[in-house]
Amino acid sequence: MKCLSVVTYVAALLLFPWGSIHAQVDVSGKLLGTVTDPSSAVVPGARIAAQNSETGLMVRTTSDERGNYLFASLPPGSYSVKCESAGFQTFTASGIVLQSQTAVTLPIALQVGAATQSVEVSAAAAIVDTTNSTIQTTYDEKLMAALPVWGRDPRETMELLMPGAVAAGTGASYNVPVTSFNGTSGLSNNYRIDGSDVNDYFHGSATAYPPAEDMVEFSVTTNVPDASIARGGGGQVEAVLKSGTNALHGQGWAYLENGGWNANSWQNNWAGIPRQPLSQQWYGGNVGGPVFLPKLYNGKNKTFFFSSYERTSTSAAATFTGQTITNAERNGDFTNSPDGIPVINGVPTPIIPKSMFTKMGNFLTSGTNIIPAPTSGLTTYSWQPTENETVQTLAGKIDEYISPKHRLFGSLWWDRDEATSNSLSLLSFSAASWAYQYPDPKLMWSENKNLQSWTVNDTYTISASLINNFILGVKRFAIPVLNSYSPTNALFTASDMGVGSVGDVKAPDVQYISMPRIMPYGIYNGYIDDMTQNSVYAADNVVYAHGRHTWKMGLEVRQYHEVKYQTWGAGGNFSFADGRQTYGGTGNGIADMLLGAGGGFSQNNTQILDIHYPAREAFVQDSIKISPRLTLMFGARWEPHFGVSPTKGNFVTFRPGQASTVFPTAPVGLVTVGDQNVPSNLYGVRWADIGPRASFAWDIFGNGKAALRGGYAWTTDYQYLLGFNSYTNTAPYGVSYSPPTGLVDFTHPYANSYGSSVPFPFNPPLAGDPRNTTLVFPTPLNTLGMDAHYNSGQIHQWNFTFDFEPVKSYLISVGYVATRGTHLSESHDVNWPLFVPGASANTTANINSRRPYFPNSFQTITMYVADFNSMYDSLQVRFSKRYSYGLTFMGNYTLSSTKQQNGCRYWGNCSLDYYSPGLMNRFMTSFSYDIPIHFVSKARKTLLGGWTVGGTVTGNSGSYGSIGDYNCAQFNYGSAGCYATYVGATPYSSGLGKPAMQSGSQIGLTWLDPNSFVRGDQTLVNGIATTSSAVGQRLFLGNATPGIFKGPAAFMINASLAKNFTITERIKLNYRLEAFNALNHTVLNGPGGTVGPDMSHFGIITSAWDPRKLQMSARVIF
């Protein structure tokens, strides 16, 4: 399906009657202060000029009647300031560093005298923010250059150094690491480059960021942004690309990584696996300066360019460890099966003759190319998938200073990532993911990520008190996941398996098979996932200063369009699991697979998603200078929620009692776009979403050295769109077929609902088609929708901080920082089987009889609702030192407590799912230090002088975990989820930290005591796990909730060592060595824990953070 081009989007937006347009925030800084005389009286009418030291840009203003002056929008950089007033000496200050989205206060104290006399100061600006309560951390070029960054995207490294930051994994974000800030979801951050939107809205993550060599600064606002900041209740992550200056500057670089330089991983060492191969090189360079065309144009002080190109080549392997079937099970011997003895016709049967195996069972166990044999222990299997990747990046920027009052820049960020692997788990979901897959000898996976982001940014000073900033951004982002599957190149076919499934468009007839101890990703046969996002972002920001007031106001517009083509689940999917005795199984999922007993089957059509996700937002705020020492800010941001709309109107939802007129034969309650009161987004636009923001800043002593600050911000969350593709699998626009477990004939898997017909390939109906009046819907029907009252999630942020500068260039901040998330998005099955004491059973008929809408032909009704909540409180201590005497550093300590709603196990009472695991301690710091070595000998000084050491030091007190039950439905009869029951004196093993052994081989490290936990419906009676007599009379939710145990603490040092060798006066050679986990300290991940038949790996830690890795680079800098 062809998506609209970027050009079409731009044209559509330019024709849209915007009126005045607002903006996100300009990528500029603010310089302000008060002019006083020797008696501390204010000096009105003083003439102040600020000049950029590198581009020559000079901007002028005058102090008002209160002596205040303001430069509301200056590009990031170093400035000199000059102030003149009749009867006073000329004041000059240099080395004033401005960063984007921050305010710097420079008090100007004039001395009586002639203007020909001057008073010069250096870096006299205060570093305490006395204007607002925003908590923002900014990394400049010096500190970024000292940070060790594994790979080329420094975003995650710097995000995790922010106060209140926690790594939030990659599960939903498609192998893109995301960060949780102050207890908010890691999928709620807002990402920008040069002020333009670069969010991947589908996955709730960022697109690729430029390398540190191409950025002038990187910042994250983590709490109480002002009203000009758009939606996204998490961190506001901003990168600013470098610009050219009056001097021609640049660098060329080469980075090298090699597996032979690295230490072996902790898990490889105990598993006897050698160090994995790795070869990575990247080469690139950048250059910037004035635009100069001989005899035609000299852009000095006026027109500047910056450009960069880099190419990365990687060849790598990783080691995965999982569980497979035992050699004995492969031959039908279940005497020592970790999942217990199979029960056939009520008789425990440890030996199953191979003559009883189905064709599927015989095929899967006939060799080890599909289900591998253990490599250690009874069931442990390790394998080493490989990956090859080429990444090319291009950055470009043109700055034009049309006049001192008018500046314009345009930038381009282009990233092309091409990767191939023999394991989808390594390629698309990362080595730390839930989605492990065994190596496939026949398939090669490929994933390309293609990003193009263009930005135009225009700032015009209309008058001394009025400034306008306009931003236009265009982004195109594509991720095609493909593989070499074809009908003639399948790992297994329907004929091999003896099954009758038929694949939908571009999908194999048999897509995957899952069973116990075969990783959650199962045995996979082929998958295509092709996605393209086109986005246009436009914004305009107006700043007006008058008297005590500084007003900001404006509008933001976003047009977002996505097309996604995916074959996930579009082939036959077969599943086997332990505990399916009531479904005809043996209780042992491996035996079920061999016998074809108790099996599950599912299949859906190929997903074709075509959606729009627009935004129209506005804001206004006023910063009021109540007195020279007190500033108040009041504002509000209007963020109407438009939701997600399908281009073809092919979304459905559930409205009890309403009959569809678009599809008259649909079950009552199933409605679609076009039915009465069902708009394109299924619930309507929420026009009333207006978020107030307020703050104060009190300059305690009036000298900018200490401040009390506090504020509140009500922000709304954007939707991440992963999950909307499920609408394309929902009747009538799709098929999601799943017959009752254990009641499906694999040779005719569609017979339960379709008789002798086959629903694939599927041809979706269209609204208005005359055939819709006779359309036959499958029964019972699984469907989904959006709650009629759905709205954006709301994040409430506030803080109260004390900032002070104890000595020059040092800043310490101590504060209380909190967030509250309300009306956050989650999903419920509104057709949940209600628990009826004494009348609940685990049979299909009984479960369905307890579903409220089953009589209306519905089975599951998954509704997205806005009722999830979270709470976060923290003490945050931040400390930093601006660069002087060769030293700069930035760090923080966070003591936090989180109370969260961990889903809804029982829809009838979601309040059962609030947990407060406990206090967390985190410490993070980064630094750069020019080692002061001085020698008389020039030769010695050349060799031993000029070294810079940098790095990061991070630590935390360990994460909290929970213990699950492998089959809650066994005793809660489909009415509720559950946890295990904690019955011990301590959750930890007496052998804590000792090797865990199995069959003479180490399988990990002992952490939790399996004897301290029993199943959710059990308790201890005389030391024996006993099933409660109340089973069937009440729900069993368990008590091993989040916080029942704590994982290992973590401490990590990453370091860099660099030296500049002077080649000529303008050219330097820089050598750099980076060591990640420099001390090769083993930092363990958490233990696994689910109570069930197989406890052989319970509470065991099987993986750790990466070992020491080395990276070398060389740069030529000019």
N, C-alpha and C positions, 0 to 999 in steps of 0.2 A: 504494500500500500504506500503510495507516494505521499510524503508529507510536504507541507507548504515550505517554500524556500525562505531563507532569511530575508531576501530582498522584498518578498511579499509582505513579511511582517513589518519591515521598516516603513514601507509605503502605507500600510494600513494604519500604523501609529501616527505617521505624519499627517494623514487625513483626518485623524480623530480630533474632535473639537475639545482640546484640553482646557482652554482658558489659561490661567497661570499655572505653572507646573512646579511641584516641589521636588524636593530631593531628599535623598539619603543625606549623608553629611559630606561636605567638601573635604578633600584630602589636603587640608591645610591646617596651620596652627594659628593661635591667637596670642598677640603680645599686647599687654596693657600695663597700666600703672598710674601713679599720681605724681605730678610735678610740684615740688615744695621749695620754699626758700629756707635760709638758715634758721628762721624762727619756727619752722614747720608749718607756716601758712601756705595755703595752696596758691599756685601761680597759674591763672587762666591765660589763654592765648599764646602759650609757649609753642614754638614750632619744632616738631619732632620729625625726624627722618630715619627710616630703617632701610638698610641696604644689605642685600644678600652677598656674602663674601665671595661666592663662586660664580654667580651669574651676572652680578652687577645690578640686579633689579633694585630700584629705589622707590619707596613709597613714603608719602608725607601725610601728616595730619597735624592738628593743633589741639591743645588741651582745652577742655570746656570750662565753664564757670566754676566748677568744683576742682579744677586742676587735673581732672582725669583725662587720659588719652587711651585710644583703642585702635589697634590694627587687627581687624576682625578676621582677615583671611590672608595669611602669608604662606608660601610654599615651604615645606620642611627644609631646614638647612641652618647654617650658621650666619648670624647677622651682626652688624655693627649699628649702633644707635647714636644719633646726634640730636641734641636739644639746644635751642637758642631762644633767648628772651632778653629784651632790652634791660640793661642794667645788671646783667648777670654774665658770668663766665660761661663759655660754651662747654656743655657736658657731652662727653663721648664715652661709649661703652662698647666693648668688642667681645667676641666669643659667646654671643647669646644664641643658644641652640634651641630651635623650635622643632617640635615633632607634630605630626598630623593629629588632629582632634584633641589637642591639649592646649592649655593656656599657660603662658609664662608671665609672671609679674616682675616688672623692672621698675622699682622706685627711682625717681630722678630727683636728686637733691642738688639744687642750684646754689652756687656761691656768688656772692656779690663781687662784681668786677667788670672789666671791659670784655666785650665779646671776642676780642682778639686773644684773650687769655682762655685757656681750656683746662678742664679737669678730666682726666682719663681714668677709667676703671676697667677691669677685665673680668668678664663672666660674673657681673654683679647681680644677675637675675636670681630671684628666689626660686627654689625648686619645689616648694610646698604649693600645692594648688589651693588658692584661696577664692575660687570662683564657683565651684560646684561640688557635688558629692560623688561624681562618677569614679568608679574604681577601674582604672585602665593601666595596663603594663605595656611598655613599648621597648622593643629591642632595636638599637641603632646599628649602624654598620660595624662599629668597633666590636660590640658584643656578639653580634651575629657571626662575625668572622672567627671568633674564638670558640664557638659552639661546635662540638663534634656532632656531625649529622651523618647517620648511616643511610646511604642513598642520596638522592638529590632533592627531595622535597622536604624542606626543613619545618613545615607547618606543625606536624605532630610533636617534634622535639620541643619547639618553643611553646606550644599550647600546654604541654605537661609541666612546664616550669611556672605556670601562672598560679596565683593563689586560688585555692578551692578546686583545683583541677584533678581529675581522675580519669585514667584510661578507660574508655567505654567499649572497647572491642571493635569488631568489624562485622558482626553477624548480619545486620540488616543493611549495612552500608557498602556492601559489595567490595570487600577487601580494601576499603579505605578506612584507616584508623580514625575513630572519632573520639572526642573528649567531652566528658561531662564537667560542667562548671557549676559549682555551688548547688549540687544536688539535682540539677535539671537533666533532662534526657540528653544523651550525646547526639541525638538526631534533631536537636532544636537550635543548633548554632546558625548564625548568619555569616556568610563568607563573602568577602569583597576583594577585588584587586583594582586599585586606582579608583575606588569609589563605586565600581560597577559590580553588580550581582554575579557571583560565580557559583551559586548553589546547585547541587545535584538534587533537585526536589524529589526525584523518585526514590532515592536511597537515603535522603536526609543527611547527606554528607557533602564534602567539598570536592570540587574538581581539583586537578593537580595545581600546585602552587609553584611559582618560579624558584630557582635555586637562590641561595643567599647572595651569591655574587651579583644577582640582578636586582636585588631589593635595597632601597635606601632605609627602609624600616619595616618592622612587623609589630602589630599591636593587637591586643585583645581587651575589650571592655567586658568585664565579668559581672558588674553590678551597677544598677541605676544609671543607665544611659539617659541622655536628655531626649526630648521629644522628637528630635530630628532623626533619631535612629529607628529603623524600620522593624518589622515584626521579626520574631525569633527570640524566644525567651531564654536561650542559653548565652553562649559567648558571642560577642560581635568581633569577628576576626577580620582584620584588615591588613593587606600588604600594599606597599607603594613601590612601584617600579622606579629604578634610578632614572635620572634625567642628565642630559649633557650640561656641561658648564663652559665657561670661557676658555678653559685650557683643555687640550685634547688628552683624555685619560682613557685607560682601558687595561685589560689583562687577558692573557691566554692561559689556560690551565689544562692539566692532565691529572686524573685521579686513577689510582690502581688499587684493586683489592684482589687477594688471592687466598684460597682456602688453606694453602700451606703455611700462611703466616698466622693462622688462627688456632686457638685451642680447640680441643674436641669437646663436644657437648657432654653435660653430665649424664644424660640418658644413654648416649652412645657409649660412654666409658663403661657403665655397668652392664650394658647389653653386648659388649665386645664388638661394637661396630666402629670401624675406623673413621677418621675425620672425613667429612664430606667435601667433594671438590667444589670449588667456586672460582670463577674467573670473571672479573668485572673491570671494565675500563670505560672512562668517559673523558671526552676531549671537547673543549669549547673555548669560547672567548667572548669578550664584549668590548665595545669602544663607544665613547661619547665625547661630544665637544660641540663647538659652534658650527653651524652650517656654513660652509665656505665654498663658493663656486668661483674659481679664479676669473678675474676680470668681469664677473657678473654680479656676485652678491657676497657680502661679508656679514654673517649673522652674529657677530660678537655683541654681547649685551642684549640680543634680540631673539635669535632663532637657534635652537639647540636640538641635537639628535642624540639618541642612544639606541644601540642595537646589540643583540646577543644571539649566539647560536651554540648549541651543545648536542653531542651525540653520545649516547650510552649504550654499551654492549655488555650483556650479562649472560653467563652460562653458569647454572647453579644446580645443586641437588639438595634435597632435604630428606631427613629420616622421619618416617611416621611409624608409630607403634600402635597396634590395635589387637583385637582378639579375633580368632578364627575358630573353626571347628577342630576337634581333636582328631588325631589319626585314627583312633579307635572308632569314633563316631562315623567317620567316613566309610568304615566297613560295617556299620550297624551295631557296634558294641558301645552301649551306653552305661556300662557298669560303673564307670567313674566320671560320668558326665557332670560338669559343673552345674547343669540346669536340672539335675535330678533324673530319676528313672522314669521313662515313658510309661504311661498307663494306657493299655489297649483293651477295650471292652471290659474295663474295671479291673484288669489284671496287670500288676507291675511287670514290664517286659524289658529286661536289660539288654537282651540280644534280639535284634530285628534282622531277619534274613534278607539278603539283598534282593531276593526274588519278590519281596513285598515293596521294593522301591518303585516309585512311578518313573516315567520316562524323564521327567524333570530331575528327580532325585538322582537317577543314574547318570544323567549328563553332567550335572554340577559336581558330582563327586568322582567322576571317572578320571580326572586328572587334577593338577594343581594350578592350571593356568587361569581358572576362573575363581575358585575358592582356594587360596593358597594353604600350604601346610604350615604348622607352627615353626618358628625359627628359634624359639627359646621357651622354656617352661611347658606347661600343658597346652595353652591356647595362644600364647603371645606370638605375634607376627610383626616383623619389622621390614620395611621396604623403603627404597630410595628413588622417588620420582625425580625427573630432571625437568629443567625449564631453561628456555633460551628467550632472551628479551632484547629488543632494540628500542630505545627511546630517543626521540629527537625533539628539541625544544627551540623555539624562536621567540625572542622578545624585541619589541621595537617601540620607540617613543619619540615624538616630535613635540617640542615646546616652543610656542611662539608668544613673545611679549609684544603684543600689538602696541601697547603704550604702558606707562607706569600704572595706569588704571585698568588695563584690560590684558588678561593673559588667557591662553588657550593651549591645551595639549591633546594629542591623540595617541593612544597606545594600543598595542597588539600583544596578546599572549597566546602562543600556539604550542600545543603539546600533542605529540603523536607517539603512542605507546603500542608496540607490536610484540606480542608474546605467544610462545607455543610451549606446550608441555604434554607429557604422557599421563598427567593426572589433573583432572579438573579441580581437585581439592587444593592442590598447590597453586594453580594458576588463578582461579577465580575467588577462592574463599580463604586463602592463606593457610600457612602451616599451623596456625593457632586456632583454627576454626572448628566448628561443629561438623562441618561437611567433609569428612574424610572419605576417600574413595580408594579402593584397591587399584593397583596398576592394571591398566588395560593394554594387553599386548597388541591390540589391533587398532586402537584409536589414538589420534593425536589431536589435542585440543588447541584452539587458537583464540586469543582475545586481543582485540585492538581497541584502544581508547583514544579517541580523536577529539581534541578540544581546540576551538578557536574562540577567543574572546577579544572583542574590539571595544574601545572606550573613547569617547570624546568628552572633554571636560572644559567648560568655559566659565571664567570668573571675571565679572565686570564691576568695577567700583563706580557706581553711578554718581555718587557724591561722597563727601567725607563721612556721611552717616548712613549711606545706603549701598549695599553690596548684593549682587545677584550671582548665583552659581548654578550652572546647568550641566547635567550629566546625561549622556546617552550611551547605553551599553548594548551590544549585540553579542549573543553567545550561541554557539552551536556545539553540541556535545553528543558523541555517538559511541556506543559500546556494542559491537557485534561479537557474540560468543558463538563460535562454530567448531565443528569437529569433522574428522574424516569419515564419519559413519556414512554408509550407503547400504542398500539392501544386499550388495555383494561383499560388504566388508563389515559384517555384524559380528559381535562377540558371541551372540547366540540368537537363534531365530525361533519363531513360534513352532516350527516343525521340530527343532532340536528339543524343545521343552514339552512337546506334545500338548500344546494349548491352542485355543482358537481365537486369540485376541488379534485385532487388526488395528494398525496404527493410523492416526489421523494424518493430515497433510504434513509431510516432511518428518514424520516421527516413525521410529521402528515399531514393529508389531509387538515386541516385548521390550519395554524400556528399562525397568529395574526390578530387582528381587531383593527383599530385605528379610532378615532373620536375626535371631539373637547372635551377638558377638560378631556380626558383620557390621562394620561401622554404620552410623546412622544414614550415611549416604548410600549404603547398599552396593549392589553390583549393578553398575550402570552401563547402558548400551548406546546412548546417543542423545544429544541435546543441542538445540539451537536457541539462542537468545539474542535478538537483534533490536537495539533500542536507539532512537534518535531524539534529542531534545533541541528545540529551537526556542530561544528566549530573547525578548527585546525589553530593555529596561530604560525608562526615561524619568528624570527627576530634576526639580529646580528648587533652589533654596534661596530665600531672601532674608537678609540681615539688615535691620534698621535700628540705629542707635539714636536716642534722643534723651537728653538729660540723664536721669538716673536709670533709664530703661534701655535694654537691648532686646529687641524683638527678633524672633526667628519664625518663619512661617513658610508654608509651601505645600506641594503636592507630589506624589510619586505614582507612577504607572508601570505595570508589568504585564506583558503578554507572554504566556508560556504555552507551548504546544509540544506534545510528546506522542510518538508512535512507537509501539513495542510489539515485536513478533516473537513468540516464545512457544517451544514445544515441550516445556516441562509438564510431565504427566500425560502427554498426548499419546503415549504408547501404553500397552498393558503393563500394569504395576501389580506385582504379586507380593504378599507379605505373610510372614509367619512369626509367631511370638509365643513365649512361655505363657502358661496360665490360661489357655483357651479350651479347657476341658468342656465347658458348657457350650462351646461352639463345635464340638466334635473333635477337638484336639487331644493330644496325649499329655499335655502339660509341659512338654519339652518342645520348644520351637524348632530345634534342629531335626528332631525326629518327625515333626509335622511336615517339614519341608521334604524329607525323604519319602514320606507316605502320602503327601498331598492332603493331609488332614488339617481341619481347623484353619484353612487358608483364607486370606482376605484378598480382594481384587478391587482395583479402582482404575479409572481412566477418565480423562477429560479431553475436550477438543483443543486444538492448537489455539493459543491465545493471540488475538490481534487487538491491541489496545490503542485507541486514538482519542486523546483527551486534551482539554484546555484547563489551565489553572491561572486565572488573571488576578490582578491586584490593583486597587485604586485607593490610595491613602493620602491623608493630609494631616498637618500638625500646625500648632501655634504655641509659642512659649515666650515668656518675658523674664529676663534676668534683671533684677532690680537692685541697684546699689543703695541699700538703705542708709548706709554710712560708709565712710572709708574702710571700715573693718568688717562690715556685714553685707553679704550678698544673698538674696533670696531668688529662687527660680520657681515659677509656676507655669505649667504647660499641660497640654493634652494632645494625644494623637488619635485621630479617627482612622480605624482600621477595619472597615466593613469586610466581612468574611464572605467571599464569593463561592468558595468551595471548588470542587472538581466537576467538570461537565464533559460528557462524551460527545464527540463530533457528530456521531450518528444516532444519538439518543438511546443507545443500547444499554442503559442501566436499569436495574429493577430494585424495588425495595418492598418492605412489608408494612401494610397498614391494616390492622385488624378490622374485619367487617367490611372493607371496601372491595368492590368487584371492579375488575379492569374492563374498560371499554375498548382499549387498544387490542387486548387479547381476551375476548369474551369467554374462552374455555379455560382460562387460568383459574387455579384454586382461589377462592375468595380470600383476599388479603394480599395476594401478589399483584403489584401494580408496577407500572413502568412510566418513563418519561412520556408526557402527553396525556396521561390520565388526570382526572380531576385533582387539583392541589398537589401535583407531582411535577415540580419544575425540573430544569435540566440537571441541577446538582442534587436533586431528590428532597431538599428541605428548605430551599429558599435562601436569599441573601440576608445576612445579619447586619443590617445597617446601623444598629445601635452600639457597635463595639467601639467605645471611646475610652481610652486609657489615660487617667491623670498621671502626671509626674511632677514632683516637687522636691526641692532640696534647699539646703542652706549651707553657707560656708562663712565661718567667723575667723578672721585674722586676729588671733588672741592679743598679740602685742603690737599689731599694726606695722610690723616690719617684714612680713612674709616669711617669718621663720617658724611659726607654729600656727596650726589651725584646727578648729573643731568643725567637722563636716558631717552631714547626715542627709538622707533623702529616701524617697519612695518612688517606685516606678511600677506601673501596671502595664504589662506587655502581653501581646497575644502570640500564640505559637502558630507557625505555619504547618501545613500538612505535609508529611512525607508520603509519597504516593505508592510506595510498595504495598501491594495488597489490592489495589484497584483493578489489577489485571484479573482478579478472581471474578469480576463481573462478567468477563467474557466467557466464563465457564458455567454460567448460571442460566437456567431455562427462563425464557425461551431462546435467548441469544447464544446459548452454549449448552454443553452437556458435561455434567459432572456425575459420572456413574459409579456407584459403590454399593453393590448388592450386600445383603446381610452376611457377615463373616461366618464361614463354615457352611453356608448354604449355597455356594456357587460351584458349578461344574466348570472346571478350568478348560475343558474341551469345548464348551459352549458358554462362555462367561457372560453373554448378554441375555441369556434365555430368561432370567428372572424378571426382566422388565420389557424386553423387546421380542420375546419368542424366538423365531428363527431369523429375524432380521438383524442387521448390524448397523449401529448408529454412526459408524465412521466409514469414510470421511464425512464430516459434519457440514451441512449447508445452513447457516443461520438465517432465520426469517427477518424481514424488514417491516417496520411499522407501516400500516396501510395496505399490506398485501392481502388480497381477498382470501387467501388460504388461511389467514390467521383465525378466521371464525370457526374453523374446524381443526385447529392445531391440537394435537394430543400431547398433554404434559405427562412426564413420568411421575409415578406415585410410589411411595411417598417422596416428596420433593425436598431437596436440600437447597436453601436459598440464602440470600444475604441482602443487606440494605443499610441505609443510614437512618438513624433515629430522627423523627420529625422535629425534634428540638435540638439537633446537633449544632454545635458552634465551635469556634476556635478554642483551644486550650488557653488558659490564662495563667501567667506567671507573675506573681507579686514579689518584687525585690525591694529590700531596704537595707540600709547600713547606718552605722554611727561610728565615726573614726576620729582618731586624734593623730595628726601628722606633725612632725617637727624635724627641723634641721639642726642637730646638736652641734655640728661643726660644718664648715663650708664643704659643700658637695656631697654630704651624707644625708640621707633621708630615712626616717623610721616612721612607720605607720602602724598603729594598733587599733583594731576595730572589731565591732560585732557586725557580721554579714549574714543575711538570712534570705531565703526564698520560700514561697508557698506556691505550689502548683495546684490549681483547681480547674475542674471541668476539662481535664486532659482526656485525650482520646484513648479508648480501649474498645474491645468487642465482647459481647455477651451472646450466648444462645438463648433467645427469649422463649424457645421451645424446650428448655432444659427439663429433663424428666424430674418432676417433683418427688421428693421423698415422702412416702406414706408409711409411717411406722406400722410394722406388722404386715404390710401388704405390698412390700417391694421385693422384687426378685430380679435375677440377672438374665432372664430370658428376653429375647427380642420383643415378644408380644407384651410382656409386662412393662418393659422400659417404654415402649411406644404408648402403652395405655396411660402412662403418667405424663406424657407430653401434652400440654394444654391445647396445642393446635394440630395434633395428629389427626383428629376427626376431620379436619379441613384439608387433609392430604399433605401435611407438612411433616418433615422429620426434623432436620436442624434448621434454625433460622438465626443466622449470625448477623447481629446488628451492631454497627459502630455507634457508640454512645459517648457522650462527653461527661464522664462522672469519676474519672480517676484523679487521685489527689496525692500530693507529696509535700513533705516538710523538711526543711534543712536549716540548721542553726550552726554558726561557727564563730570561733575566735580566730582572727587572721592577723598575723604580724608580718609586715612587709619591710624590707630594708634594701637600700640601694646606695650606690656611690657612682656619681658621674665621673667620667674619665679625667683623672689628674694624677700627676706623678707616676704615670705608667699603669695605674690600677683603675679598674671599673668592675663592679659586680652588681648583681641583682638577685634577691632571694625572698623566700617567704616560709612561714610556718603556719599550718592550719590544724586546729583542733575542731572536729566537726561531729555532729550527730544528725542522722537522717532517719526520718520516719516516713515509711513508704507504704503504698497500697500495692501488694504483690499480686496483681491480678484479682480475679474474683472466683474463688473455688466453688462458692455456693451462691448462685445468683439471687437467692432469696434473702441473703444477708451479707453484702459485700464488706460490711464493717469488720467481719472476722479476719480480714486480710491486711490489717495494718501491723507493721512491724517496725520496731526501733532496735536495730541490731546492736548498737553500742557506739562508743566513741572511737574515732579514727584520728590518728596523728600522722601528719605528712610534713616533710621538710624538703625544700627544693632550693637550689641556688646555682647560679652560673657566674663565671668570672673570667677576666682577662688581665694578665699582669705582664708588663714588659720588664724582664729581669734586669736589674741595674748592675751590670758588670762594666767596670771602667779599668782600662789598662793604658799604660803609657805607650807600650809598643803597639804601633799601628797594625802589625801583622796579627798579634794576639787579639786585638780588638775586633779585627775583621772576622776572625774565626770564632771567638768565644762571646763576643758581644752581640746585642741586638736580638736576643731570643725572647719569645713571648710564650708563656704557658697559659692555657685556658682550659675550660672544662665545665662539667656539671656534676653536682653531688645531689643525689636524691635518696629519700628513704621514706618508708611508711611502716605502720605498726601491724600490718596484715589485714586481709579482707575477711569478712564474715561469710559463712555459708549455711546451707540448710541440708537436710537429709530427706530424700523422697521415698515414696513407696512405689514399687514397680507396677502395681495394678490396683489402684484405689477402687475401680469399678467392681472388683470382686466382692467387696463388702458394702460399698455405698451405692451399688446398683445403678451406676450412671448418673447419680444425683449430685455428686460433689467430687472435687479433687481432694488430695490429702497429702500430708507429710508422714514420715515414719514417727514412731513413738520413742522418745528418749527415756530410758529406764535406768541408766547408770549413775554412778557417783561423779564420773568425769567422762566427757566424750572422747578423750584422748587415750591412745594405746599406752600401755606400760612400756612398750618398746618404741616410744616416740623417737623418730629420727633414725631408727635402725633399718638395715636392709630388709625388704620383704622378699621372701624366697618362695619359689614354687618349683617342684621337681628338680631341685638342686641349682636352679638358675634364679638370679635376682630379677624381679619384675617391677621394682620400684622401692619406695621408702615408706615405712609404716608411719601413719599419722593418727588415724581414728581407730577406736576399739569397736569392732563389729558386735561385741557382746553388750554394748551400751545402747543398742537400738533394736527395736522389734518392729513388726509391721504396724500400720496405723490402727488396726482393729485388735491389737494384742496388748497384753500386759504381762508382767512377770509374776508367776505363782510358784513359790519355793524355788526360785531361780530358773524356772522353765517358762519359755515364751508360750503363753496360753491365749487362745482366741476368746474374746469377751463374750459372755452369754447374752450381751445386749445387741449382738449383730442382728440387724433387721428391725431393731426398735429405735435406733438413733443413728445419726451420722457420726462417722469417725474422721476427724480432720487432722489428727496427729499434733504433736507439739514440737517436733524438730524443725521449727520454722527458721527463717533467716536470723542468724545470730547465735544458733545453737553451738557453733564452733567457730574458731578463728584460724585462718590459714597462716602460713609462715610470714614473718616480717620480711621486708625487702630493703636492701641497701645497695646502691650502685654508684660507681664513679666512672665517668667518661672523661677522658683527658685529651688535650691537644698540645703539641709542641711545634712552634714555628720559628723560622729565622729568615730575615731578609738579608740578602747579599747584594751590595751595591755594585751594579755593572757600570753604569754611568750616572751622571747627576740626575737624569730623568728616568732611568731604567733600573729596576730591581728584580732580582730573582728570589722568589719565596719558596722555601721548602717547608712542608708540613707533614707531621705524623699524628694520626688520630688513633686512640685506643678506646674501644668501647668495652665496658666492663673491664677496666684497666687492671684491676686486681684479680681478675678471673674468679670472682667471688660467686659461689653457687647461690642463686636466688630461686627458690622453689616456687612452682605454681601450687595451687590448692589441690586437695585430694578429691577424688571422686566418691560419691556416696549415694547409693540407692539400695534400700533393703528389698531383697527378693531371693529367688531360689539360688542364684549364683552370687555368693559372697566372697569369692576367691580374690577379687580385686577391690573389695570394699575398703574405703578409707586409706587407700594407697596413693601416694604421689608418684606420678609416672613421667613428669616433665618439669623443666626448669627454664628460666630465661636463657638467652643466648650466652655462650661463653665469651671469653675475650676475643675480640676481632680487631684487626689492624687495617688501617687504610692510609695510604701515602699519596701525597699530591705535590705538584710543583706548579708554580705560577710565574709568569713573566709580567711584571706590573710596570706600566708607564704612565 
